[in-house]
Amino acid sequence: MAPISNGSDRNLLSSLGNKNPPKFERQQVQYEDLTIDFNDKLIDFSKQFCHIYSIRLAELRAVLISRVIAKWGKVQILKLAELEDFEGEECVIIGTLYKHQKWKPSILHELSEDHQLTLSEPKSNYCSEKDQLFLEDEMLRIKLLVEDIELKNYVTGVICAILGHKDKDKDDNFAIKEWCFPGCVPKSSLAQPKSKGKLLFLSGLDLANNSEDLSLSLLTDWICGMAGNEIVQENAACVVQIIIAGNSVKTVTKTNTLMGHAEGKAQDAAIAKEVAVATTLLDAFLTKIATCCCVTLMPGQHDPVNTMLPQRPLHPCILPLTSRFESFKGVTNPWIGKVAERIIMGSSGQPIEDIVKATGVTDISPLDWLERTLVWRHMCPTAPDTLPVHPYSVKDPFIINYCPDIYFVGNTDEFETKLWTGEENQTVRLICIPKYSSTNLAVIVDIETLDTTTINFGTNT
């Protein structure tokens, strides 16, 4: 039998029932896409990929010359062809690093194999004891004398200046005394943004394998203000932009592994069906959150888009419901944009993942590599050597021309962050966004202070 309530209980219930629930509204903030350099008009498939290295070197050489003078004073800056006349003398050479690695992927090596019935297993890294480091300019290449421990700190494609001398006793290789890199771009403005609010970062939703995950429902309800008490709802209403950094459909690419025609055709059909179901689920998920918040969606390595960077936005036909919303923006990967006067830049993970493979280092975190790309002034230096990109011949769009306020990499194994300060007082919030499918974590960044926290939607915590 239900207990009988006294008068005071009735008054309490009555007052709660008559109370009007508070309304929380999201503010509208400025949004601007800054990826104009990824324009298709700059792509020319009739050109060789070597042009992108020439463009990269030409653009960053001017930056390095001024930094060399500021760092080392009046020192000789020589072309590699001029070293012959200055053997043994201290000088500076500027060029592109090339890391010779036996195990890195090569189409020429694959074509030279006698048997093409099966593909070799992909390696976790490209390193071996025979790796060598070179510096090259438009004309020549010279081997650098680098210890094995130091060798792992560098990758192909980095533009740098090196102080040292050509050593005749070491087979005319170049002995290194000190390095100089382009450095982070100076900030155009140090003013604090006037807008307030928070940004929500997600990556690796993997709806192909997590479509019935309760944590995704909790995430949706939280974003839409349908979960928690008034304090939780008020915090959720502070989110003015959701940025999803790739691999929303899948986090692993499944390919046909069968040799028979009938079996292979059936497997291809099953893979295609899995992708179709996952994109439908993604469309439904994005539709729900786009009704109440602005969403920026980046593609990822395993999403149904082109493989070469920059990856194009998911086609509107794949997301027919979500594409109708003005609050939804499909963008490229990598992506650069401005939200509430904050410049945001990042990728869905391929550039950092490829750097890890090229170095084979396990004790350096993805966050440290992210910081180094900022100092190298290039988002994906290993492209096009081991990372596929479009053959740009007019401009290298991956050179960092903005000093970001937030610089992120998606699809990492765990969450990491730091507030990085540059030589010219640049302040950049670096973030590793973990895979949501395995961690159930979303990252929240305060626009005004750049303070960063995580929110866990896991059901086991």
C-alpha positions as CSV (number, residue, x, y, z in Angstrom):
1,M,0.0,0.0,0.0
2,A,1.3,3.4,-0.8
3,P,2.0,5.7,2.2
4,I,-0.3,8.6,2.8
5,S,1.3,12.0,2.4
6,N,0.8,14.8,4.9
7,G,0.0,18.4,4.0
8,S,3.6,19.6,3.8
9,D,4.4,16.9,1.2
10,R,1.5,18.0,-0.9
11,N,2.6,21.6,-0.8
12,L,6.1,20.6,-1.8
13,L,4.9,18.6,-4.8
14,S,2.5,21.3,-5.8
15,S,5.3,24.0,-5.8
16,L,7.6,21.8,-7.8
17,G,4.9,21.0,-10.3
18,N,4.1,24.7,-10.8
19,K,7.7,25.8,-11.2
20,N,8.5,26.8,-14.7
21,P,11.7,25.0,-15.9
22,P,14.5,27.3,-17.0
23,K,15.3,27.8,-20.7
24,F,18.9,27.7,-21.9
25,E,19.7,29.0,-25.3
26,R,22.9,28.5,-27.2
27,Q,24.5,31.7,-28.5
28,Q,25.4,32.0,-32.2
29,V,29.1,32.6,-32.9
30,Q,31.2,33.5,-35.9
31,Y,32.2,30.7,-38.2
32,E,34.6,30.8,-41.1
33,D,36.3,28.1,-43.2
34,L,40.0,29.0,-43.9
35,T,40.9,26.0,-46.2
36,I,40.9,28.0,-49.4
37,D,44.4,26.6,-50.2
38,F,42.8,23.1,-50.6
39,N,41.0,24.4,-53.8
40,D,40.7,21.8,-56.6
41,K,42.0,24.3,-59.1
42,L,45.5,24.0,-57.6
43,I,45.6,20.2,-58.3
44,D,47.2,19.1,-61.6
45,F,47.4,15.3,-62.0
46,S,49.7,15.8,-65.0
47,K,52.5,17.0,-62.7
48,Q,54.9,14.9,-60.7
49,F,54.8,14.9,-56.9
50,C,58.3,16.4,-56.7
51,H,56.9,19.8,-57.4
52,I,55.4,20.0,-53.9
53,Y,58.8,19.6,-52.4
54,S,60.2,22.4,-54.5
55,I,57.4,24.7,-53.6
56,R,57.7,23.8,-49.9
57,L,61.4,24.6,-49.9
58,A,61.1,27.8,-51.8
59,E,58.4,29.2,-49.5
60,L,60.1,28.2,-46.2
61,R,63.7,29.1,-47.2
62,A,62.9,32.8,-46.9
63,V,61.6,32.2,-43.4
64,L,64.6,30.2,-42.4
65,I,67.1,32.7,-43.7
66,S,65.8,35.4,-41.4
67,R,65.8,32.9,-38.5
68,V,69.4,31.8,-39.3
69,I,70.6,35.4,-39.2
70,A,68.8,36.0,-35.9
71,K,70.1,32.8,-34.3
72,W,73.7,32.5,-35.6
73,G,74.5,36.0,-36.8
74,K,76.6,36.6,-40.0
75,V,77.3,33.1,-41.1
76,Q,77.8,31.7,-44.6
77,I,74.5,30.3,-46.1
78,L,75.5,28.0,-49.0
79,K,73.8,25.9,-51.6
80,L,74.8,22.3,-51.6
81,A,76.6,22.8,-55.0
82,E,78.8,25.4,-53.3
83,L,80.0,23.2,-50.5
84,E,82.9,21.9,-52.6
85,D,84.7,25.2,-52.3
86,F,84.2,25.5,-48.6
87,E,85.2,22.1,-47.3
88,G,85.9,22.1,-43.6
89,E,84.5,25.6,-43.1
90,E,81.6,26.3,-40.8
91,C,78.5,27.2,-42.8
92,V,74.7,26.8,-43.0
93,I,72.9,24.7,-45.5
94,I,69.1,24.9,-46.1
95,G,67.1,22.1,-47.6
96,T,64.6,19.3,-47.3
97,L,65.2,16.3,-45.1
98,Y,65.1,12.9,-46.8
99,K,65.1,9.8,-44.6
100,H,66.1,6.7,-46.6
101,Q,64.2,3.7,-45.2
102,K,64.3,0.2,-46.6
103,W,60.9,-0.8,-45.2
104,K,58.8,2.2,-46.1
105,P,56.0,1.6,-48.7
106,S,57.1,2.0,-52.3
107,I,55.0,1.3,-55.4
108,L,58.2,0.7,-57.4
109,H,59.2,-2.1,-55.0
110,E,55.7,-3.6,-55.2
111,L,55.8,-3.6,-59.0
112,S,59.3,-5.3,-59.0
113,E,58.0,-8.3,-57.1
114,D,57.7,-11.5,-59.1
115,H,54.6,-12.7,-57.3
116,Q,51.6,-10.5,-56.9
117,L,49.1,-13.1,-55.6
118,T,49.1,-11.8,-52.0
119,L,50.0,-8.5,-50.5
120,S,52.6,-8.3,-47.8
121,E,51.5,-7.5,-44.3
122,P,51.7,-3.8,-43.5
123,K,54.5,-2.9,-41.1
124,S,53.9,-1.1,-37.8
125,N,56.9,1.1,-38.6
126,Y,59.4,1.6,-41.5
127,C,62.6,1.8,-39.4
128,S,65.7,-0.4,-39.6
129,E,69.3,-0.3,-38.7
130,K,70.2,0.8,-42.2
131,D,68.2,4.1,-42.1
132,Q,70.1,7.1,-43.3
133,L,69.3,10.9,-43.3
134,F,70.1,13.2,-46.1
135,L,69.5,16.9,-46.9
136,E,68.6,17.9,-50.4
137,D,67.9,21.1,-52.3
138,E,66.9,21.7,-55.9
139,M,70.2,20.3,-57.3
140,L,72.0,17.9,-54.9
141,R,71.7,15.7,-51.9
142,I,74.3,15.3,-49.0
143,K,74.3,12.7,-46.3
144,L,74.1,14.0,-42.7
145,L,76.2,12.6,-39.9
146,V,73.5,11.7,-37.3
147,E,73.6,9.3,-34.4
148,D,71.0,6.5,-34.4
149,I,69.3,8.0,-31.4
150,E,68.9,11.4,-33.0
151,L,67.9,9.9,-36.3
152,K,64.5,8.9,-34.9
153,N,63.6,12.5,-34.2
154,Y,63.4,13.4,-37.9
155,V,61.2,12.5,-40.9
156,T,61.2,13.1,-44.6
157,G,59.8,16.4,-45.9
158,V,60.9,18.7,-43.0
159,I,62.5,22.0,-44.2
160,C,65.4,23.0,-42.0
161,A,68.7,24.9,-41.8
162,I,71.8,23.1,-40.4
163,L,74.9,24.7,-39.0
164,G,78.0,22.6,-39.5
165,H,80.7,21.7,-42.0
166,K,81.5,19.2,-44.8
167,D,83.8,16.6,-43.3
168,K,86.4,15.1,-45.7
169,D,87.4,12.5,-43.2
170,K,83.7,11.2,-43.1
171,D,83.3,10.6,-46.8
172,D,82.4,14.2,-47.5
173,N,79.3,13.9,-45.3
174,F,78.0,16.9,-43.4
175,A,78.8,17.1,-39.7
176,I,76.0,18.8,-37.8
177,K,76.6,21.3,-35.0
178,E,73.1,22.8,-34.6
179,W,69.6,22.7,-36.2
180,C,67.1,25.5,-37.0
181,F,63.5,25.0,-38.1
182,P,61.0,27.5,-39.5
183,G,59.2,27.8,-36.1
184,C,55.6,28.6,-35.4
185,V,53.9,31.4,-37.3
186,P,53.7,34.7,-35.3
187,K,50.2,35.5,-34.0
188,S,48.4,38.1,-36.0
189,S,46.5,39.3,-32.9
190,L,47.0,38.7,-29.2
191,A,43.5,40.1,-28.3
192,Q,41.2,37.9,-26.2
193,P,38.0,36.8,-28.0
194,K,34.9,38.6,-27.1
195,S,32.7,35.5,-27.5
196,K,32.1,33.0,-24.7
197,G,31.1,29.4,-24.9
198,K,32.6,26.0,-25.3
199,L,33.7,23.7,-28.1
200,L,33.1,20.0,-28.1
201,F,35.6,17.7,-29.9
202,L,34.8,14.1,-30.9
203,S,36.6,11.5,-33.1
204,G,36.3,7.8,-34.0
205,L,32.6,7.2,-33.4
206,D,32.9,4.0,-35.4
207,L,29.1,3.5,-36.0
208,A,29.7,0.4,-38.0
209,N,30.6,-1.4,-34.7
210,N,29.0,0.8,-32.0
211,S,25.6,1.5,-33.4
212,E,23.8,0.2,-30.3
213,D,26.2,1.6,-27.8
214,L,24.3,3.2,-24.9
215,S,27.1,5.8,-24.5
216,L,26.2,7.3,-27.9
217,S,22.6,7.8,-26.8
218,L,23.8,9.5,-23.6
219,L,26.0,11.7,-25.7
220,T,23.1,12.7,-27.9
221,D,20.8,13.4,-25.0
222,W,23.4,15.5,-23.3
223,I,24.0,17.6,-26.4
224,C,20.3,18.1,-26.9
225,G,19.7,19.1,-23.3
226,M,17.7,16.0,-22.5
227,A,19.9,14.6,-19.8
228,G,20.9,15.6,-16.2
229,N,19.7,18.3,-13.9
230,E,19.6,22.1,-14.6
231,I,23.3,22.5,-14.0
232,V,24.2,19.8,-16.5
233,Q,21.8,21.2,-19.0
234,E,23.2,24.7,-18.6
235,N,26.7,23.4,-19.1
236,A,25.6,21.5,-22.3
237,A,24.0,24.7,-23.6
238,C,27.4,26.5,-23.4
239,V,28.6,24.2,-26.3
240,V,28.4,26.4,-29.4
241,Q,30.2,24.2,-31.9
242,I,30.7,20.4,-32.2
243,I,33.8,19.3,-34.2
244,I,34.0,15.7,-35.2
245,A,37.5,14.6,-36.3
246,G,37.0,11.7,-38.6
247,N,36.3,7.9,-38.6
248,S,32.7,8.4,-37.8
249,V,31.7,5.5,-40.0
250,K,34.5,3.1,-39.2
251,T,37.9,3.0,-37.5
252,V,39.3,0.0,-39.4
253,T,39.1,-0.6,-43.2
254,K,37.9,-4.0,-44.2
255,T,39.0,-5.2,-47.6
256,N,38.4,-8.3,-49.7
257,T,40.7,-11.1,-48.5
258,L,39.4,-13.9,-50.6
259,M,40.8,-15.1,-53.9
260,G,37.7,-16.8,-55.4
261,H,35.4,-14.7,-57.5
262,A,32.1,-15.7,-55.9
263,E,33.4,-15.6,-52.4
264,G,35.2,-12.3,-53.0
265,K,32.1,-10.8,-54.6
266,A,30.0,-11.8,-51.5
267,Q,32.6,-10.3,-49.2
268,D,32.6,-7.0,-51.1
269,A,28.8,-6.9,-50.9
270,A,28.9,-7.5,-47.1
271,I,31.5,-4.7,-46.7
272,A,29.4,-2.3,-48.8
273,K,26.3,-3.1,-46.8
274,E,28.1,-2.5,-43.6
275,V,29.2,1.0,-44.8
276,A,25.7,1.8,-46.0
277,V,24.1,0.9,-42.7
278,A,26.7,2.9,-40.7
279,T,26.3,6.0,-42.9
280,T,22.6,5.9,-42.4
281,L,23.1,5.7,-38.6
282,L,25.6,8.6,-38.8
283,D,23.0,10.6,-40.7
284,A,20.4,10.0,-38.0
285,F,22.8,10.9,-35.2
286,L,24.0,14.1,-36.9
287,T,20.4,15.1,-37.6
288,K,19.5,14.9,-33.9
289,I,22.4,17.0,-32.7
290,A,22.3,19.5,-35.7
291,T,18.8,20.5,-34.7
292,C,20.2,22.1,-31.5
293,C,23.9,22.8,-32.1
294,C,26.3,23.7,-34.9
295,V,28.3,20.7,-36.2
296,T,31.5,20.5,-38.2
297,L,32.2,17.1,-39.6
298,M,35.6,16.0,-40.9
299,P,36.2,12.8,-42.8
300,G,38.8,10.2,-41.6
301,Q,41.0,7.6,-43.0
302,H,38.3,4.9,-42.9
303,D,35.3,7.0,-44.0
304,P,33.8,6.7,-47.5
305,V,35.8,9.5,-49.1
306,N,39.0,9.9,-51.1
307,T,42.2,8.5,-49.6
308,M,44.5,11.4,-50.7
309,L,44.9,14.4,-48.4
310,P,43.1,16.7,-48.2
311,Q,40.1,14.4,-47.9
312,R,37.0,15.9,-49.2
313,P,33.8,16.4,-47.1
314,L,31.4,13.5,-47.0
315,H,29.1,13.9,-50.0
316,P,25.6,15.3,-49.2
317,C,24.1,12.2,-50.8
318,I,25.6,10.1,-48.0
319,L,24.0,12.4,-45.4
320,P,20.7,13.4,-47.1
321,L,19.0,14.4,-43.8
322,T,21.8,16.3,-42.1
323,S,22.9,18.1,-45.3
324,R,19.7,20.2,-45.2
325,F,20.6,21.9,-42.0
326,E,22.4,25.3,-42.1
327,S,24.0,24.4,-38.7
328,F,25.9,21.5,-40.4
329,K,29.2,22.0,-42.1
330,G,31.0,19.2,-43.9
331,V,34.7,20.1,-44.1
332,T,38.0,18.7,-45.4
333,N,40.7,16.7,-43.5
334,P,42.9,18.4,-42.5
335,W,40.8,21.5,-41.7
336,I,41.5,25.1,-40.7
337,G,38.7,27.3,-39.5
338,K,37.8,30.2,-37.3
339,V,35.1,29.8,-34.6
340,A,34.3,32.7,-32.3
341,E,37.5,34.5,-33.3
342,R,39.6,31.4,-32.4
343,I,41.6,29.8,-35.2
344,I,41.2,26.0,-35.0
345,M,43.4,23.6,-37.0
346,G,43.8,19.9,-37.0
347,S,43.5,16.5,-38.7
348,S,41.8,13.2,-38.2
349,G,45.1,11.5,-37.4
350,Q,46.8,10.3,-40.5
351,P,49.8,12.9,-40.4
352,I,50.8,12.0,-36.9
353,E,50.2,8.3,-37.3
354,D,52.5,8.3,-40.4
355,I,55.2,10.3,-38.5
356,V,55.1,7.6,-35.7
357,K,55.6,4.9,-38.4
358,A,58.5,6.8,-39.9
359,T,60.3,7.2,-36.6
360,G,59.4,4.0,-34.8
361,V,59.6,5.8,-31.5
362,T,57.2,4.5,-28.8
363,D,58.3,6.8,-26.0
364,I,57.3,10.0,-27.8
365,S,53.6,10.8,-27.5
366,P,51.4,12.0,-30.4
367,L,51.1,15.3,-28.6
368,D,54.9,15.8,-28.8
369,W,54.8,15.1,-32.6
370,L,51.9,17.5,-32.9
371,E,54.0,20.2,-31.3
372,R,56.9,19.4,-33.6
373,T,54.8,19.9,-36.7
374,L,53.9,23.3,-35.4
375,V,57.7,24.1,-35.1
376,W,58.3,22.6,-38.5
377,R,55.5,24.8,-39.8
378,H,54.0,21.9,-41.8
379,M,50.9,19.8,-41.0
380,C,52.0,16.6,-42.7
381,P,55.7,16.7,-43.6
382,T,55.8,13.0,-44.6
383,A,53.5,13.7,-47.6
384,P,53.8,12.8,-50.4
385,D,56.7,10.4,-49.5
386,T,54.6,7.9,-47.4
387,L,51.4,9.8,-46.9
388,P,49.2,10.1,-50.0
389,V,48.3,13.7,-51.1
390,H,47.1,15.3,-54.2
391,P,49.9,16.5,-56.6
392,Y,50.0,20.2,-55.9
393,S,52.3,22.0,-58.3
394,V,51.5,25.7,-57.6
395,K,51.3,25.8,-53.8
396,D,51.8,23.5,-50.8
397,P,48.6,23.9,-48.9
398,F,49.8,22.0,-45.9
399,I,52.4,24.7,-44.9
400,I,51.0,26.3,-41.7
401,N,50.3,30.0,-42.5
402,Y,48.2,30.6,-39.4
403,C,49.1,30.5,-35.7
404,P,46.2,28.4,-34.4
405,D,44.6,28.9,-31.0
406,I,43.7,25.2,-30.9
407,Y,45.7,22.6,-32.8
408,F,44.4,19.0,-32.6
409,V,44.8,15.5,-33.8
410,G,42.0,13.0,-33.8
411,N,41.7,9.2,-33.3
412,T,44.4,8.8,-30.7
413,D,44.5,6.0,-28.2
414,E,44.2,8.4,-25.2
415,F,43.5,12.0,-24.3
416,E,46.4,14.4,-23.9
417,T,46.7,18.1,-23.9
418,K,49.0,21.0,-23.1
419,L,49.2,24.8,-23.4
420,W,52.2,25.4,-25.6
421,T,54.0,28.7,-25.6
422,G,56.2,29.8,-28.6
423,E,59.3,31.9,-28.9
424,E,57.2,35.0,-29.8
425,N,54.6,34.4,-27.0
426,Q,52.3,32.4,-29.2
427,T,49.9,30.4,-27.1
428,V,48.4,27.3,-28.6
429,R,46.2,24.6,-27.0
430,L,47.4,21.2,-28.3
431,I,44.9,18.4,-28.0
432,C,44.9,14.7,-28.7
433,I,41.3,13.7,-29.2
434,P,40.8,10.0,-28.2
435,K,38.7,7.5,-30.2
436,Y,35.1,7.7,-28.8
437,S,34.4,4.1,-29.7
438,S,37.0,2.8,-27.2
439,T,37.1,5.6,-24.6
440,N,33.7,7.1,-24.6
441,L,35.4,10.5,-24.0
442,A,34.6,13.9,-25.6
443,V,36.8,16.9,-25.1
444,I,35.5,20.3,-24.1
445,V,37.5,23.5,-24.7
446,D,36.5,26.9,-23.2
447,I,36.7,29.5,-26.0
448,E,37.7,32.3,-23.7
449,T,40.4,30.6,-21.5
450,L,41.3,27.6,-23.7
451,D,40.9,25.5,-20.5
452,T,40.3,21.8,-21.5
453,T,38.4,19.1,-19.8
454,T,36.9,15.7,-20.8
455,I,33.4,14.3,-20.3
456,N,32.9,10.6,-20.1
457,F,29.7,9.0,-21.4
458,G,30.8,5.4,-20.5
459,T,28.3,3.2,-18.8
460,N,31.0,1.3,-16.7
461,T,32.3,4.3,-14.7
